Amino acid sequence: MAVGTNPAPTTDVAELLLLLLADGLTPRARDVLKRVVAGLPSRAIATELHSTVSTVQDI
């Protein structure tokens, strides 16, 4: 079996991180986490989820 030394593409890493962290989270917290992993700032996440920045940061 060959093992590559190239790092995984960013999307693969993000998806893996999401899978590892999402276990046990509420659906709303998963929605926030998906956007955090995608690199969105808190204000954009709050706008997309019709929430407040404080709520997004508390999750």
Secondary structure, DSSP 4 states (H G I P E B T S, - for coil): -----SPPPHHHHHHHHHHHHHTT--HHHHHHHHHHHTT--HHHHHHHTT--HHHHHH-
